[in-house]
Amino acid sequence: MSCSRLDEVRQALTAGQWPQASAPELRAHVETCARCSQEVLITQHLQLARAEAVASAHPGTPSLLWLRAQARRRTAALERAGRPLAAAQIFALVLVAATVLGMVASHWRGLVDHALSAEGAPTFSLTALVGDWGMVPLLVAFAAITTLGGVVVYLSAERP
């Protein structure tokens, strides 16, 4: 299936010299050689398809292309900037959940005893909370509210 003149045919096709500027003996060879005639047929078909694709492509005005590129650049920058913030939010959520679980686990016996010894409605007062748990829940609640408030202000603030 190989032909000694295949490279010569390929060069003529690549240079755009087929069939006008090619030698008559090369054209006669292509008519008799199956491999070379297939090469010419396939290459011409692919060149035609490429020319049609290039002709049908309408990239738009340069200003539109520039605006699209700027929008893509801004979107990519926002995604890159958002990754560390999302990681920090997940870390904060895990930290708060671990703190709450730790507090509940450390005071579980007191919570169960208090629930079992309560007569009627449980007492939910600040004095009872401080007496049972100490100042830790109040400090954690204050820290959580302050932190979440700071995050809300940071996320809602306009940036240049």
Phi and psi in radians as a Rosetta constraint file:
Dihedral C 1 N 2 CA 2 C 2 CIRCULARHARMONIC -1.539 0.35
Dihedral N 2 CA 2 C 2 N 3 CIRCULARHARMONIC 2.735 0.35
Dihedral C 2 N 3 CA 3 C 3 CIRCULARHARMONIC -2.359 0.35
Dihedral N 3 CA 3 C 3 N 4 CIRCULARHARMONIC 2.488 0.35
Dihedral C 3 N 4 CA 4 C 4 CIRCULARHARMONIC -1.265 0.35
Dihedral N 4 CA 4 C 4 N 5 CIRCULARHARMONIC -0.363 0.35
Dihedral C 4 N 5 CA 5 C 5 CIRCULARHARMONIC -1.795 0.35
Dihedral N 5 CA 5 C 5 N 6 CIRCULARHARMONIC 0.153 0.35
Dihedral C 5 N 6 CA 6 C 6 CIRCULARHARMONIC -1.101 0.35
Dihedral N 6 CA 6 C 6 N 7 CIRCULARHARMONIC -0.713 0.35
Dihedral C 6 N 7 CA 7 C 7 CIRCULARHARMONIC -1.105 0.35
Dihedral N 7 CA 7 C 7 N 8 CIRCULARHARMONIC -0.660 0.35
Dihedral C 7 N 8 CA 8 C 8 CIRCULARHARMONIC -1.151 0.35
Dihedral N 8 CA 8 C 8 N 9 CIRCULARHARMONIC -0.689 0.35
Dihedral C 8 N 9 CA 9 C 9 CIRCULARHARMONIC -1.147 0.35
Dihedral N 9 CA 9 C 9 N 10 CIRCULARHARMONIC -0.770 0.35
Dihedral C 9 N 10 CA 10 C 10 CIRCULARHARMONIC -1.070 0.35
Dihedral N 10 CA 10 C 10 N 11 CIRCULARHARMONIC -0.710 0.35
Dihedral C 10 N 11 CA 11 C 11 CIRCULARHARMONIC -1.109 0.35
Dihedral N 11 CA 11 C 11 N 12 CIRCULARHARMONIC -0.724 0.35
Dihedral C 11 N 12 CA 12 C 12 CIRCULARHARMONIC -1.148 0.35
Dihedral N 12 CA 12 C 12 N 13 CIRCULARHARMONIC -0.686 0.35
Dihedral C 12 N 13 CA 13 C 13 CIRCULARHARMONIC -1.193 0.35
Dihedral N 13 CA 13 C 13 N 14 CIRCULARHARMONIC -0.738 0.35
Dihedral C 13 N 14 CA 14 C 14 CIRCULARHARMONIC -1.163 0.35
Dihedral N 14 CA 14 C 14 N 15 CIRCULARHARMONIC -0.681 0.35
Dihedral C 14 N 15 CA 15 C 15 CIRCULARHARMONIC -1.347 0.35
Dihedral N 15 CA 15 C 15 N 16 CIRCULARHARMONIC -0.138 0.35
Dihedral C 15 N 16 CA 16 C 16 CIRCULARHARMONIC 1.338 0.35
Dihedral N 16 CA 16 C 16 N 17 CIRCULARHARMONIC 0.386 0.35
Dihedral C 16 N 17 CA 17 C 17 CIRCULARHARMONIC -1.693 0.35
Dihedral N 17 CA 17 C 17 N 18 CIRCULARHARMONIC 0.021 0.35
Dihedral C 17 N 18 CA 18 C 18 CIRCULARHARMONIC -1.583 0.35
Dihedral N 18 CA 18 C 18 N 19 CIRCULARHARMONIC 2.383 0.35
Dihedral C 18 N 19 CA 19 C 19 CIRCULARHARMONIC -1.650 0.35
Dihedral N 19 CA 19 C 19 N 20 CIRCULARHARMONIC -0.058 0.35
Dihedral C 19 N 20 CA 20 C 20 CIRCULARHARMONIC -1.123 0.35
Dihedral N 20 CA 20 C 20 N 21 CIRCULARHARMONIC -0.872 0.35
Dihedral C 20 N 21 CA 21 C 21 CIRCULARHARMONIC -1.717 0.35
Dihedral N 21 CA 21 C 21 N 22 CIRCULARHARMONIC 0.178 0.35
Dihedral C 21 N 22 CA 22 C 22 CIRCULARHARMONIC -1.572 0.35
Dihedral N 22 CA 22 C 22 N 23 CIRCULARHARMONIC 2.789 0.35
Dihedral C 22 N 23 CA 23 C 23 CIRCULARHARMONIC -1.208 0.35
Dihedral N 23 CA 23 C 23 N 24 CIRCULARHARMONIC 2.561 0.35
Dihedral C 23 N 24 CA 24 C 24 CIRCULARHARMONIC -1.058 0.35
Dihedral N 24 CA 24 C 24 N 25 CIRCULARHARMONIC -0.625 0.35
Dihedral C 24 N 25 CA 25 C 25 CIRCULARHARMONIC -1.196 0.35
Dihedral N 25 CA 25 C 25 N 26 CIRCULARHARMONIC -0.514 0.35
Dihedral C 25 N 26 CA 26 C 26 CIRCULARHARMONIC -1.236 0.35
Dihedral N 26 CA 26 C 26 N 27 CIRCULARHARMONIC -0.690 0.35
Dihedral C 26 N 27 CA 27 C 27 CIRCULARHARMONIC -1.129 0.35
Dihedral N 27 CA 27 C 27 N 28 CIRCULARHARMONIC -0.678 0.35
Dihedral C 27 N 28 CA 28 C 28 CIRCULARHARMONIC -1.166 0.35
Dihedral N 28 CA 28 C 28 N 29 CIRCULARHARMONIC -0.662 0.35
Dihedral C 28 N 29 CA 29 C 29 CIRCULARHARMONIC -1.119 0.35
Dihedral N 29 CA 29 C 29 N 30 CIRCULARHARMONIC -0.746 0.35
Dihedral C 29 N 30 CA 30 C 30 CIRCULARHARMONIC -1.108 0.35
Dihedral N 30 CA 30 C 30 N 31 CIRCULARHARMONIC -0.595 0.35
Dihedral C 30 N 31 CA 31 C 31 CIRCULARHARMONIC -1.182 0.35
Dihedral N 31 CA 31 C 31 N 32 CIRCULARHARMONIC -0.481 0.35
Dihedral C 31 N 32 CA 32 C 32 CIRCULARHARMONIC -1.717 0.35
Dihedral N 32 CA 32 C 32 N 33 CIRCULARHARMONIC -0.424 0.35
Dihedral C 32 N 33 CA 33 C 33 CIRCULARHARMONIC -1.658 0.35
Dihedral N 33 CA 33 C 33 N 34 CIRCULARHARMONIC 2.123 0.35
Dihedral C 33 N 34 CA 34 C 34 CIRCULARHARMONIC -1.167 0.35
Dihedral N 34 CA 34 C 34 N 35 CIRCULARHARMONIC -0.715 0.35
Dihedral C 34 N 35 CA 35 C 35 CIRCULARHARMONIC -1.117 0.35
Dihedral N 35 CA 35 C 35 N 36 CIRCULARHARMONIC -0.808 0.35
Dihedral C 35 N 36 CA 36 C 36 CIRCULARHARMONIC -1.200 0.35
Dihedral N 36 CA 36 C 36 N 37 CIRCULARHARMONIC -0.655 0.35
Dihedral C 36 N 37 CA 37 C 37 CIRCULARHARMONIC -1.177 0.35
Dihedral N 37 CA 37 C 37 N 38 CIRCULARHARMONIC -0.629 0.35
Dihedral C 37 N 38 CA 38 C 38 CIRCULARHARMONIC -1.134 0.35
Dihedral N 38 CA 38 C 38 N 39 CIRCULARHARMONIC -0.723 0.35
Dihedral C 38 N 39 CA 39 C 39 CIRCULARHARMONIC -1.050 0.35
Dihedral N 39 CA 39 C 39 N 40 CIRCULARHARMONIC -0.783 0.35
Dihedral C 39 N 40 CA 40 C 40 CIRCULARHARMONIC -1.119 0.35
Dihedral N 40 CA 40 C 40 N 41 CIRCULARHARMONIC -0.803 0.35
Dihedral C 40 N 41 CA 41 C 41 CIRCULARHARMONIC -1.071 0.35
Dihedral N 41 CA 41 C 41 N 42 CIRCULARHARMONIC -0.843 0.35
Dihedral C 41 N 42 CA 42 C 42 CIRCULARHARMONIC -1.162 0.35
Dihedral N 42 CA 42 C 42 N 43 CIRCULARHARMONIC -0.776 0.35
Dihedral C 42 N 43 CA 43 C 43 CIRCULARHARMONIC -1.128 0.35
Dihedral N 43 CA 43 C 43 N 44 CIRCULARHARMONIC -0.744 0.35
Dihedral C 43 N 44 CA 44 C 44 CIRCULARHARMONIC -1.127 0.35
Dihedral N 44 CA 44 C 44 N 45 CIRCULARHARMONIC -0.675 0.35
Dihedral C 44 N 45 CA 45 C 45 CIRCULARHARMONIC -1.112 0.35
Dihedral N 45 CA 45 C 45 N 46 CIRCULARHARMONIC -0.788 0.35
Dihedral C 45 N 46 CA 46 C 46 CIRCULARHARMONIC -1.155 0.35
Dihedral N 46 CA 46 C 46 N 47 CIRCULARHARMONIC -0.668 0.35
Dihedral C 46 N 47 CA 47 C 47 CIRCULARHARMONIC -1.132 0.35
Dihedral N 47 CA 47 C 47 N 48 CIRCULARHARMONIC -0.688 0.35
Dihedral C 47 N 48 CA 48 C 48 CIRCULARHARMONIC -1.145 0.35
Dihedral N 48 CA 48 C 48 N 49 CIRCULARHARMONIC -0.763 0.35
Dihedral C 48 N 49 CA 49 C 49 CIRCULARHARMONIC -1.089 0.35
Dihedral N 49 CA 49 C 49 N 50 CIRCULARHARMONIC -0.700 0.35
Dihedral C 49 N 50 CA 50 C 50 CIRCULARHARMONIC -1.134 0.35
Dihedral N 50 CA 50 C 50 N 51 CIRCULARHARMONIC -0.760 0.35
Dihedral C 50 N 51 CA 51 C 51 CIRCULARHARMONIC -1.099 0.35
Dihedral N 51 CA 51 C 51 N 52 CIRCULARHARMONIC -0.689 0.35
Dihedral C 51 N 52 CA 52 C 52 CIRCULARHARMONIC -1.159 0.35
Dihedral N 52 CA 52 C 52 N 53 CIRCULARHARMONIC -0.705 0.35
Dihedral C 52 N 53 CA 53 C 53 CIRCULARHARMONIC -1.142 0.35
Dihedral N 53 CA 53 C 53 N 54 CIRCULARHARMONIC -0.730 0.35
Dihedral C 53 N 54 CA 54 C 54 CIRCULARHARMONIC -1.153 0.35
Dihedral N 54 CA 54 C 54 N 55 CIRCULARHARMONIC -0.697 0.35
Dihedral C 54 N 55 CA 55 C 55 CIRCULARHARMONIC -1.195 0.35
Dihedral N 55 CA 55 C 55 N 56 CIRCULARHARMONIC -0.591 0.35
Dihedral C 55 N 56 CA 56 C 56 CIRCULARHARMONIC -1.481 0.35
Dihedral N 56 CA 56 C 56 N 57 CIRCULARHARMONIC -0.218 0.35
Dihedral C 56 N 57 CA 57 C 57 CIRCULARHARMONIC -1.330 0.35
Dihedral N 57 CA 57 C 57 N 58 CIRCULARHARMONIC 2.221 0.35
Dihedral C 57 N 58 CA 58 C 58 CIRCULARHARMONIC -2.119 0.35
Dihedral N 58 CA 58 C 58 N 59 CIRCULARHARMONIC 1.602 0.35
Dihedral C 58 N 59 CA 59 C 59 CIRCULARHARMONIC -1.207 0.35
Dihedral N 59 CA 59 C 59 N 60 CIRCULARHARMONIC -0.329 0.35
Dihedral C 59 N 60 CA 60 C 60 CIRCULARHARMONIC 1.723 0.35
Dihedral N 60 CA 60 C 60 N 61 CIRCULARHARMONIC -3.101 0.35
Dihedral C 60 N 61 CA 61 C 61 CIRCULARHARMONIC -1.300 0.35
Dihedral N 61 CA 61 C 61 N 62 CIRCULARHARMONIC 2.732 0.35
Dihedral C 61 N 62 CA 62 C 62 CIRCULARHARMONIC -1.059 0.35
Dihedral N 62 CA 62 C 62 N 63 CIRCULARHARMONIC -0.607 0.35
Dihedral C 62 N 63 CA 63 C 63 CIRCULARHARMONIC -1.174 0.35
Dihedral N 63 CA 63 C 63 N 64 CIRCULARHARMONIC -0.650 0.35
Dihedral C 63 N 64 CA 64 C 64 CIRCULARHARMONIC -1.154 0.35
Dihedral N 64 CA 64 C 64 N 65 CIRCULARHARMONIC -0.743 0.35
Dihedral C 64 N 65 CA 65 C 65 CIRCULARHARMONIC -1.079 0.35
Dihedral N 65 CA 65 C 65 N 66 CIRCULARHARMONIC -0.703 0.35
Dihedral C 65 N 66 CA 66 C 66 CIRCULARHARMONIC -1.135 0.35
Dihedral N 66 CA 66 C 66 N 67 CIRCULARHARMONIC -0.744 0.35
Dihedral C 66 N 67 CA 67 C 67 CIRCULARHARMONIC -1.111 0.35
Dihedral N 67 CA 67 C 67 N 68 CIRCULARHARMONIC -0.719 0.35
Dihedral C 67 N 68 CA 68 C 68 CIRCULARHARMONIC -1.121 0.35
Dihedral N 68 CA 68 C 68 N 69 CIRCULARHARMONIC -0.718 0.35
Dihedral C 68 N 69 CA 69 C 69 CIRCULARHARMONIC -1.122 0.35
Dihedral N 69 CA 69 C 69 N 70 CIRCULARHARMONIC -0.696 0.35
Dihedral C 69 N 70 CA 70 C 70 CIRCULARHARMONIC -1.146 0.35
Dihedral N 70 CA 70 C 70 N 71 CIRCULARHARMONIC -0.705 0.35
Dihedral C 70 N 71 CA 71 C 71 CIRCULARHARMONIC -1.117 0.35
Dihedral N 71 CA 71 C 71 N 72 CIRCULARHARMONIC -0.730 0.35
Dihedral C 71 N 72 CA 72 C 72 CIRCULARHARMONIC -1.102 0.35
Dihedral N 72 CA 72 C 72 N 73 CIRCULARHARMONIC -0.702 0.35
Dihedral C 72 N 73 CA 73 C 73 CIRCULARHARMONIC -1.138 0.35
Dihedral N 73 CA 73 C 73 N 74 CIRCULARHARMONIC -0.750 0.35
Dihedral C 73 N 74 CA 74 C 74 CIRCULARHARMONIC -1.137 0.35
Dihedral N 74 CA 74 C 74 N 75 CIRCULARHARMONIC -0.729 0.35
Dihedral C 74 N 75 CA 75 C 75 CIRCULARHARMONIC -1.100 0.35
Dihedral N 75 CA 75 C 75 N 76 CIRCULARHARMONIC -0.754 0.35
Dihedral C 75 N 76 CA 76 C 76 CIRCULARHARMONIC -1.118 0.35
Dihedral N 76 CA 76 C 76 N 77 CIRCULARHARMONIC -0.685 0.35
Dihedral C 76 N 77 CA 77 C 77 CIRCULARHARMONIC -1.155 0.35
Dihedral N 77 CA 77 C 77 N 78 CIRCULARHARMONIC -0.695 0.35
Dihedral C 77 N 78 CA 78 C 78 CIRCULARHARMONIC -1.135 0.35
Dihedral N 78 CA 78 C 78 N 79 CIRCULARHARMONIC -0.700 0.35
Dihedral C 78 N 79 CA 79 C 79 CIRCULARHARMONIC -1.126 0.35
Dihedral N 79 CA 79 C 79 N 80 CIRCULARHARMONIC -0.738 0.35
Dihedral C 79 N 80 CA 80 C 80 CIRCULARHARMONIC -1.129 0.35
Dihedral N 80 CA 80 C 80 N 81 CIRCULARHARMONIC -0.678 0.35
Dihedral C 80 N 81 CA 81 C 81 CIRCULARHARMONIC -1.274 0.35
Dihedral N 81 CA 81 C 81 N 82 CIRCULARHARMONIC -0.508 0.35
Dihedral C 81 N 82 CA 82 C 82 CIRCULARHARMONIC -1.346 0.35
Dihedral N 82 CA 82 C 82 N 83 CIRCULARHARMONIC -0.381 0.35
Dihedral C 82 N 83 CA 83 C 83 CIRCULARHARMONIC -1.081 0.35
Dihedral N 83 CA 83 C 83 N 84 CIRCULARHARMONIC -0.867 0.35
Dihedral C 83 N 84 CA 84 C 84 CIRCULARHARMONIC -1.121 0.35
Dihedral N 84 CA 84 C 84 N 85 CIRCULARHARMONIC -0.606 0.35
Dihedral C 84 N 85 CA 85 C 85 CIRCULARHARMONIC -1.139 0.35
Dihedral N 85 CA 85 C 85 N 86 CIRCULARHARMONIC -0.738 0.35
Dihedral C 85 N 86 CA 86 C 86 CIRCULARHARMONIC -1.117 0.35
Dihedral N 86 CA 86 C 86 N 87 CIRCULARHARMONIC -0.709 0.35
Dihedral C 86 N 87 CA 87 C 87 CIRCULARHARMONIC -1.123 0.35
Dihedral N 87 CA 87 C 87 N 88 CIRCULARHARMONIC -0.689 0.35
Dihedral C 87 N 88 CA 88 C 88 CIRCULARHARMONIC -1.157 0.35
Dihedral N 88 CA 88 C 88 N 89 CIRCULARHARMONIC -0.666 0.35
Dihedral C 88 N 89 CA 89 C 89 CIRCULARHARMONIC -1.152 0.35
Dihedral N 89 CA 89 C 89 N 90 CIRCULARHARMONIC -0.723 0.35
Dihedral C 89 N 90 CA 90 C 90 CIRCULARHARMONIC -1.135 0.35
Dihedral N 90 CA 90 C 90 N 91 CIRCULARHARMONIC -0.734 0.35
Dihedral C 90 N 91 CA 91 C 91 CIRCULARHARMONIC -1.068 0.35
Dihedral N 91 CA 91 C 91 N 92 CIRCULARHARMONIC -0.763 0.35
Dihedral C 91 N 92 CA 92 C 92 CIRCULARHARMONIC -1.120 0.35
Dihedral N 92 CA 92 C 92 N 93 CIRCULARHARMONIC -0.702 0.35
Dihedral C 92 N 93 CA 93 C 93 CIRCULARHARMONIC -1.111 0.35
Dihedral N 93 CA 93 C 93 N 94 CIRCULARHARMONIC -0.765 0.35
Dihedral C 93 N 94 CA 94 C 94 CIRCULARHARMONIC -1.124 0.35
Dihedral N 94 CA 94 C 94 N 95 CIRCULARHARMONIC -0.697 0.35
Dihedral C 94 N 95 CA 95 C 95 CIRCULARHARMONIC -1.133 0.35
Dihedral N 95 CA 95 C 95 N 96 CIRCULARHARMONIC -0.767 0.35
Dihedral C 95 N 96 CA 96 C 96 CIRCULARHARMONIC -1.129 0.35
Dihedral N 96 CA 96 C 96 N 97 CIRCULARHARMONIC -0.762 0.35
Dihedral C 96 N 97 CA 97 C 97 CIRCULARHARMONIC -1.095 0.35
Dihedral N 97 CA 97 C 97 N 98 CIRCULARHARMONIC -0.730 0.35
Dihedral C 97 N 98 CA 98 C 98 CIRCULARHARMONIC -1.133 0.35
Dihedral N 98 CA 98 C 98 N 99 CIRCULARHARMONIC -0.675 0.35
Dihedral C 98 N 99 CA 99 C 99 CIRCULARHARMONIC -1.133 0.35
Dihedral N 99 CA 99 C 99 N 100 CIRCULARHARMONIC -0.807 0.35
Dihedral C 99 N 100 CA 100 C 100 CIRCULARHARMONIC -1.102 0.35
Dihedral N 100 CA 100 C 100 N 101 CIRCULARHARMONIC -0.774 0.35
Dihedral C 100 N 101 CA 101 C 101 CIRCULARHARMONIC -1.119 0.35
Dihedral N 101 CA 101 C 101 N 102 CIRCULARHARMONIC -0.672 0.35
Dihedral C 101 N 102 CA 102 C 102 CIRCULARHARMONIC -1.124 0.35
Dihedral N 102 CA 102 C 102 N 103 CIRCULARHARMONIC -0.731 0.35
Dihedral C 102 N 103 CA 103 C 103 CIRCULARHARMONIC -1.151 0.35
Dihedral N 103 CA 103 C 103 N 104 CIRCULARHARMONIC -0.758 0.35
Dihedral C 103 N 104 CA 104 C 104 CIRCULARHARMONIC -1.117 0.35
Dihedral N 104 CA 104 C 104 N 105 CIRCULARHARMONIC -0.733 0.35
Dihedral C 104 N 105 CA 105 C 105 CIRCULARHARMONIC -1.147 0.35
Dihedral N 105 CA 105 C 105 N 106 CIRCULARHARMONIC -0.671 0.35
Dihedral C 105 N 106 CA 106 C 106 CIRCULARHARMONIC -1.283 0.35
Dihedral N 106 CA 106 C 106 N 107 CIRCULARHARMONIC -0.453 0.35
Dihedral C 106 N 107 CA 107 C 107 CIRCULARHARMONIC -1.950 0.35
Dihedral N 107 CA 107 C 107 N 108 CIRCULARHARMONIC 0.341 0.35
Dihedral C 107 N 108 CA 108 C 108 CIRCULARHARMONIC -1.085 0.35
Dihedral N 108 CA 108 C 108 N 109 CIRCULARHARMONIC -0.780 0.35
Dihedral C 108 N 109 CA 109 C 109 CIRCULARHARMONIC -1.055 0.35
Dihedral N 109 CA 109 C 109 N 110 CIRCULARHARMONIC -0.746 0.35
Dihedral C 109 N 110 CA 110 C 110 CIRCULARHARMONIC -1.160 0.35
Dihedral N 110 CA 110 C 110 N 111 CIRCULARHARMONIC -0.647 0.35
Dihedral C 110 N 111 CA 111 C 111 CIRCULARHARMONIC -1.148 0.35
Dihedral N 111 CA 111 C 111 N 112 CIRCULARHARMONIC -0.751 0.35
Dihedral C 111 N 112 CA 112 C 112 CIRCULARHARMONIC -1.162 0.35
Dihedral N 112 CA 112 C 112 N 113 CIRCULARHARMONIC -0.774 0.35
Dihedral C 112 N 113 CA 113 C 113 CIRCULARHARMONIC -1.085 0.35
Dihedral N 113 CA 113 C 113 N 114 CIRCULARHARMONIC -0.736 0.35
Dihedral C 113 N 114 CA 114 C 114 CIRCULARHARMONIC -1.134 0.35
Dihedral N 114 CA 114 C 114 N 115 CIRCULARHARMONIC -0.707 0.35
Dihedral C 114 N 115 CA 115 C 115 CIRCULARHARMONIC -1.183 0.35
Dihedral N 115 CA 115 C 115 N 116 CIRCULARHARMONIC -0.644 0.35
Dihedral C 115 N 116 CA 116 C 116 CIRCULARHARMONIC -1.323 0.35
Dihedral N 116 CA 116 C 116 N 117 CIRCULARHARMONIC -0.536 0.35
Dihedral C 116 N 117 CA 117 C 117 CIRCULARHARMONIC -1.553 0.35
Dihedral N 117 CA 117 C 117 N 118 CIRCULARHARMONIC -0.127 0.35
Dihedral C 117 N 118 CA 118 C 118 CIRCULARHARMONIC -1.259 0.35
Dihedral N 118 CA 118 C 118 N 119 CIRCULARHARMONIC 2.367 0.35
Dihedral C 118 N 119 CA 119 C 119 CIRCULARHARMONIC -1.787 0.35
Dihedral N 119 CA 119 C 119 N 120 CIRCULARHARMONIC 2.022 0.35
Dihedral C 119 N 120 CA 120 C 120 CIRCULARHARMONIC 1.325 0.35
Dihedral N 120 CA 120 C 120 N 121 CIRCULARHARMONIC -2.279 0.35
Dihedral C 120 N 121 CA 121 C 121 CIRCULARHARMONIC -1.359 0.35
Dihedral N 121 CA 121 C 121 N 122 CIRCULARHARMONIC 2.394 0.35
Dihedral C 121 N 122 CA 122 C 122 CIRCULARHARMONIC -1.233 0.35
Dihedral N 122 CA 122 C 122 N 123 CIRCULARHARMONIC 2.655 0.35
Dihedral C 122 N 123 CA 123 C 123 CIRCULARHARMONIC -1.597 0.35
Dihedral N 123 CA 123 C 123 N 124 CIRCULARHARMONIC 2.122 0.35
Dihedral C 123 N 124 CA 124 C 124 CIRCULARHARMONIC -2.055 0.35
Dihedral N 124 CA 124 C 124 N 125 CIRCULARHARMONIC 1.518 0.35
Dihedral C 124 N 125 CA 125 C 125 CIRCULARHARMONIC -2.280 0.35
Dihedral N 125 CA 125 C 125 N 126 CIRCULARHARMONIC 2.861 0.35
Dihedral C 125 N 126 CA 126 C 126 CIRCULARHARMONIC -1.144 0.35
Dihedral N 126 CA 126 C 126 N 127 CIRCULARHARMONIC -0.636 0.35
Dihedral C 126 N 127 CA 127 C 127 CIRCULARHARMONIC -1.156 0.35
Dihedral N 127 CA 127 C 127 N 128 CIRCULARHARMONIC -0.736 0.35
Dihedral C 127 N 128 CA 128 C 128 CIRCULARHARMONIC -1.165 0.35
Dihedral N 128 CA 128 C 128 N 129 CIRCULARHARMONIC -0.689 0.35
Dihedral C 128 N 129 CA 129 C 129 CIRCULARHARMONIC -1.124 0.35
Dihedral N 129 CA 129 C 129 N 130 CIRCULARHARMONIC -0.804 0.35
Dihedral C 129 N 130 CA 130 C 130 CIRCULARHARMONIC -1.168 0.35
Dihedral N 130 CA 130 C 130 N 131 CIRCULARHARMONIC -0.640 0.35
Dihedral C 130 N 131 CA 131 C 131 CIRCULARHARMONIC -1.186 0.35
Dihedral N 131 CA 131 C 131 N 132 CIRCULARHARMONIC -0.669 0.35
Dihedral C 131 N 132 CA 132 C 132 CIRCULARHARMONIC -1.417 0.35
Dihedral N 132 CA 132 C 132 N 133 CIRCULARHARMONIC -0.731 0.35
Dihedral C 132 N 133 CA 133 C 133 CIRCULARHARMONIC -1.944 0.35
Dihedral N 133 CA 133 C 133 N 134 CIRCULARHARMONIC -0.286 0.35
Dihedral C 133 N 134 CA 134 C 134 CIRCULARHARMONIC 1.518 0.35
Dihedral N 134 CA 134 C 134 N 135 CIRCULARHARMONIC -2.838 0.35
Dihedral C 134 N 135 CA 135 C 135 CIRCULARHARMONIC -1.502 0.35
Dihedral N 135 CA 135 C 135 N 136 CIRCULARHARMONIC -0.077 0.35
Dihedral C 135 N 136 CA 136 C 136 CIRCULARHARMONIC -1.039 0.35
Dihedral N 136 CA 136 C 136 N 137 CIRCULARHARMONIC -0.834 0.35
Dihedral C 136 N 137 CA 137 C 137 CIRCULARHARMONIC -1.094 0.35
Dihedral N 137 CA 137 C 137 N 138 CIRCULARHARMONIC -0.646 0.35
Dihedral C 137 N 138 CA 138 C 138 CIRCULARHARMONIC -1.165 0.35
Dihedral N 138 CA 138 C 138 N 139 CIRCULARHARMONIC -0.721 0.35
Dihedral C 138 N 139 CA 139 C 139 CIRCULARHARMONIC -1.157 0.35
Dihedral N 139 CA 139 C 139 N 140 CIRCULARHARMONIC -0.712 0.35
Dihedral C 139 N 140 CA 140 C 140 CIRCULARHARMONIC -1.143 0.35
Dihedral N 140 CA 140 C 140 N 141 CIRCULARHARMONIC -0.746 0.35
Dihedral C 140 N 141 CA 141 C 141 CIRCULARHARMONIC -1.110 0.35
Dihedral N 141 CA 141 C 141 N 142 CIRCULARHARMONIC -0.752 0.35
Dihedral C 141 N 142 CA 142 C 142 CIRCULARHARMONIC -1.100 0.35
Dihedral N 142 CA 142 C 142 N 143 CIRCULARHARMONIC -0.756 0.35
Dihedral C 142 N 143 CA 143 C 143 CIRCULARHARMONIC -1.132 0.35
Dihedral N 143 CA 143 C 143 N 144 CIRCULARHARMONIC -0.702 0.35
Dihedral C 143 N 144 CA 144 C 144 CIRCULARHARMONIC -1.150 0.35
Dihedral N 144 CA 144 C 144 N 145 CIRCULARHARMONIC -0.769 0.35
Dihedral C 144 N 145 CA 145 C 145 CIRCULARHARMONIC -1.135 0.35
Dihedral N 145 CA 145 C 145 N 146 CIRCULARHARMONIC -0.741 0.35
Dihedral C 145 N 146 CA 146 C 146 CIRCULARHARMONIC -1.115 0.35
Dihedral N 146 CA 146 C 146 N 147 CIRCULARHARMONIC -0.787 0.35
Dihedral C 146 N 147 CA 147 C 147 CIRCULARHARMONIC -1.115 0.35
Dihedral N 147 CA 147 C 147 N 148 CIRCULARHARMONIC -0.823 0.35
Dihedral C 147 N 148 CA 148 C 148 CIRCULARHARMONIC -1.123 0.35
Dihedral N 148 CA 148 C 148 N 149 CIRCULARHARMONIC -0.641 0.35
Dihedral C 148 N 149 CA 149 C 149 CIRCULARHARMONIC -1.098 0.35
Dihedral N 149 CA 149 C 149 N 150 CIRCULARHARMONIC -0.731 0.35
Dihedral C 149 N 150 CA 150 C 150 CIRCULARHARMONIC -1.110 0.35
Dihedral N 150 CA 150 C 150 N 151 CIRCULARHARMONIC -0.709 0.35
Dihedral C 150 N 151 CA 151 C 151 CIRCULARHARMONIC -1.134 0.35
Dihedral N 151 CA 151 C 151 N 152 CIRCULARHARMONIC -0.729 0.35
Dihedral C 151 N 152 CA 152 C 152 CIRCULARHARMONIC -1.099 0.35
Dihedral N 152 CA 152 C 152 N 153 CIRCULARHARMONIC -0.772 0.35
Dihedral C 152 N 153 CA 153 C 153 CIRCULARHARMONIC -1.108 0.35
Dihedral N 153 CA 153 C 153 N 154 CIRCULARHARMONIC -0.741 0.35
Dihedral C 153 N 154 CA 154 C 154 CIRCULARHARMONIC -1.102 0.35
Dihedral N 154 CA 154 C 154 N 155 CIRCULARHARMONIC -0.785 0.35
Dihedral C 154 N 155 CA 155 C 155 CIRCULARHARMONIC -1.253 0.35
Dihedral N 155 CA 155 C 155 N 156 CIRCULARHARMONIC -0.502 0.35
Dihedral C 155 N 156 CA 156 C 156 CIRCULARHARMONIC -1.574 0.35
Dihedral N 156 CA 156 C 156 N 157 CIRCULARHARMONIC -0.163 0.35
Dihedral C 156 N 157 CA 157 C 157 CIRCULARHARMONIC -1.297 0.35
Dihedral N 157 CA 157 C 157 N 158 CIRCULARHARMONIC 2.468 0.35
Dihedral C 157 N 158 CA 158 C 158 CIRCULARHARMONIC -1.323 0.35
Dihedral N 158 CA 158 C 158 N 159 CIRCULARHARMONIC 2.381 0.35
Dihedral C 158 N 159 CA 159 C 159 CIRCULARHARMONIC -1.977 0.35
Dihedral N 159 CA 159 C 159 N 160 CIRCULARHARMONIC 2.562 0.35
